[in-house]
Amino acid sequence: MSNLEILELDPADGDLVSGAFEVLRASHAADHPDNPAPHEGKFAKGLIHPTPGEEEHTFIAVKDGTVVGIAEIGLPMRENLHFGWASIHVRPDRRRQGAGAALLDHFIAFTRGRGRTELTLDTLMTWEDGVARDKAGQEFLEKRGFKLALTSINRRCAVDALDADTEQRLLEKAQSAAGDDYEIVSWLGRTPEELVETMARIDSTILAEVPLGDLDLQPETIDAELKNAKADRNEAMGVIPIQTVARHRASGEVVANTAVFAYDDTEYEDAFQGITIVDKEHRGHRLGLLLKLVNLRLVRENFPQVRAIWTDNADVNAPMIDINVMLGYEIVDAMGEYQIKFAE
Ligand SMILES: CC(C)(COP(=O)(O)OP(=O)(O)OC[C@H]1O[C@@H](n2cnc3c(N)ncnc32)[C@H](O)[C@@H]1OP(=O)(O)O)[C@@H](O)C(=O)NCCC(=O)NCCS
């Protein structure tokens, strides 16, 4: 492609932002329409409000005035300074013309120029009896020497997957297993001020607990300031957390946490399961199942437009998958995280 240009997307340039979003919209429609659609408002606002603790750059490939591809790049700035990730999409009607390769070259040069040595890119893959996915992304990455480092399975659960009696029975079973040692607290939106410190503590354990495959990632330390900055970003993007935690009565600490994220958009029918984590010392009391069921009810009550919740779990995360299957989650596809490492 001779006259292909790679530019950094200026969030204030409405035409280019729309063109970039169109790449994501058309890719979703062509490649995986059964997954949640990208949301234009969230995309545009996310450009103006990057993820706290990360440097984010969005590059676009433009040909003859049309945005034909996009590379969304993230560089962690607090920990994992060796790391850089990206997600690349090319308009379905402009594929096999070199735009993807040009964006990939740019990603590698850009992140290597910032001293990053471990780079990752993701692509959807077929998983078991889920929906078949095109192999273009895998072929594209493997050709350039990237290796599959982590596979996460995407599952979908209708918000009314369980009949009311079954759901109630499961809830009661989980409540009696949890006993009286824990206070269950739920909220929508920002974490209540008095819980921010203890929530930051449990959030900091996430990367150490979640299976990461061959990714060489160190746990992040999440403090109250970072938590508040993330909450500001969610508010700015119209993303509403629905959160339920277990507070250990004896210590006052939050020892288990689950969150679902919905969009502030009455037309948007999907919501996203975030992390669920139970502190090591408090496992075995069905807290994970209990919190998820309480949170599911909150989603239904507060977001009647939401029809399904989506989750992704590392293929080796058996305990979490067992809970999800019990709740009615079904396999859709998988996300492959491909990695390449460079010498310093
Ligand atoms: C993967 C993707 C970004 C490739 O974009 P593209 O502009 O078509 O890629 P290029 O034209 O630069 O292809 C570069 C090379 O990748 C390989 N490749 C790309 N698409 C392929 C396909 N469908 N089948 C086999 N090999 C393919 C080829 O080796 C190709 O070189 P060639 O055309 O000289 O044979 C595009 O298909 C896409 O947007 N897919 C959906 C999103 C996705 O999976 N992204 C993940 C990759 S980061």
The ligand as an SDF file (V2000), in Angstrom:
LIG
                    3D

 48 50  0  0  0  0  0  0  0  0999 V2000
   -5.6630   -9.9070   11.4890 C   0  0  0  0  0  0  0  0  0  0  0  0
   -5.8920   -8.6200   10.6920 C   0  0  0  0  0  0  0  0  0  0  0  0
   -5.5470   -7.4260   11.6000 C   0  0  0  0  0  0  0  0  0  0  0  0
   -4.9580   -8.6330    9.4700 C   0  0  0  0  0  0  0  0  0  0  0  0
   -5.0740   -7.3910    8.8000 O   0  0  0  0  0  0  0  0  0  0  0  0
   -4.6800   -7.2700    7.2220 P   0  0  0  0  0  0  0  0  0  0  0  0
   -4.5870   -5.8310    6.9020 O   0  0  0  0  0  0  0  0  0  0  0  0
   -5.6070   -8.1070    6.4290 O   0  0  0  0  0  0  0  0  0  0  0  0
   -3.2390   -7.9390    7.2600 O   0  0  0  0  0  0  0  0  0  0  0  0
   -2.1040   -7.8340    6.1280 P   0  0  0  0  0  0  0  0  0  0  0  0
   -2.7220   -7.5980    4.7900 O   0  0  0  0  0  0  0  0  0  0  0  0
   -1.1140   -6.8340    6.5760 O   0  0  0  0  0  0  0  0  0  0  0  0
   -1.4980   -9.3030    6.2070 O   0  0  0  0  0  0  0  0  0  0  0  0
   -0.1890   -9.5830    6.6160 C   0  0  0  0  0  0  0  0  0  0  0  0
    0.0400  -11.0820    6.5700 C   0  0  0  0  0  0  0  0  0  0  0  0
   -0.7230  -11.7230    7.5980 O   0  0  0  0  0  0  0  0  0  0  0  0
   -1.1620  -13.0210    7.1130 C   0  0  0  0  0  0  0  0  0  0  0  0
   -2.6250  -13.0420    7.0180 N   0  0  0  0  0  0  0  0  0  0  0  0
   -3.4760  -11.9960    7.1410 C   0  0  0  0  0  0  0  0  0  0  0  0
   -4.7420  -12.4050    6.9770 N   0  0  0  0  0  0  0  0  0  0  0  0
   -4.7000  -13.7240    6.7210 C   0  0  0  0  0  0  0  0  0  0  0  0
   -5.6830  -14.7120    6.4630 C   0  0  0  0  0  0  0  0  0  0  0  0
   -6.9890  -14.3870    6.4030 N   0  0  0  0  0  0  0  0  0  0  0  0
   -5.2780  -15.9860    6.2630 N   0  0  0  0  0  0  0  0  0  0  0  0
   -3.9760  -16.3170    6.2870 C   0  0  0  0  0  0  0  0  0  0  0  0
   -2.9730  -15.4250    6.5100 N   0  0  0  0  0  0  0  0  0  0  0  0
   -3.3450  -14.1460    6.7390 C   0  0  0  0  0  0  0  0  0  0  0  0
   -0.5650  -13.1760    5.7310 C   0  0  0  0  0  0  0  0  0  0  0  0
    0.6750  -13.8080    5.8870 O   0  0  0  0  0  0  0  0  0  0  0  0
   -0.4070  -11.7390    5.2940 C   0  0  0  0  0  0  0  0  0  0  0  0
    0.5820  -11.5550    4.3210 O   0  0  0  0  0  0  0  0  0  0  0  0
    0.2170  -11.7970    2.7640 P   0  0  0  0  0  0  0  0  0  0  0  0
   -1.0750  -11.0690    2.4830 O   0  0  0  0  0  0  0  0  0  0  0  0
    1.3970  -11.2120    2.0440 O   0  0  0  0  0  0  0  0  0  0  0  0
    0.0840  -13.2630    2.6050 O   0  0  0  0  0  0  0  0  0  0  0  0
   -7.3630   -8.5380   10.1840 C   0  0  0  0  0  0  0  0  0  0  0  0
   -7.7160   -9.7540    9.5710 O   0  0  0  0  0  0  0  0  0  0  0  0
   -8.3590   -8.2490   11.2760 C   0  0  0  0  0  0  0  0  0  0  0  0
   -8.6590   -7.0800   11.5500 O   0  0  0  0  0  0  0  0  0  0  0  0
   -8.8880   -9.3200   11.9070 N   0  0  0  0  0  0  0  0  0  0  0  0
   -9.8310   -9.1530   12.9910 C   0  0  0  0  0  0  0  0  0  0  0  0
   -9.1540   -8.6320   14.2330 C   0  0  0  0  0  0  0  0  0  0  0  0
   -8.0330   -9.5350   14.7220 C   0  0  0  0  0  0  0  0  0  0  0  0
   -8.1340  -10.7380   14.8420 O   0  0  0  0  0  0  0  0  0  0  0  0
   -6.9360   -8.9110   15.0750 N   0  0  0  0  0  0  0  0  0  0  0  0
   -5.8770   -9.6710   15.6980 C   0  0  0  0  0  0  0  0  0  0  0  0
   -4.5630   -9.5050   15.0760 C   0  0  0  0  0  0  0  0  0  0  0  0
   -3.7020   -8.3960   16.0690 S   0  0  0  0  0  0  0  0  0  0  0  0
  1  2  1  0
  2  3  1  0
  2  4  1  0
  2 36  1  0
  4  5  1  0
  5  6  1  0
  6  7  2  0
  6  8  1  0
  6  9  1  0
  9 10  1  0
 10 11  2  0
 10 12  1  0
 10 13  1  0
 13 14  1  0
 14 15  1  0
 15 16  1  0
 15 30  1  0
 16 17  1  0
 17 18  1  0
 17 28  1  0
 18 19  1  0
 18 27  1  0
 19 20  2  0
 20 21  1  0
 21 22  1  0
 21 27  2  0
 22 23  1  0
 22 24  2  0
 24 25  1  0
 25 26  2  0
 26 27  1  0
 28 29  1  0
 28 30  1  0
 30 31  1  0
 31 32  1  0
 32 33  2  0
 32 34  1  0
 32 35  1  0
 36 37  1  0
 36 38  1  0
 38 39  2  0
 38 40  1  0
 40 41  1  0
 41 42  1  0
 42 43  1  0
 43 44  2  0
 43 45  1  0
 45 46  1  0
 46 47  1  0
 47 48  1  0
M  END
$$$$
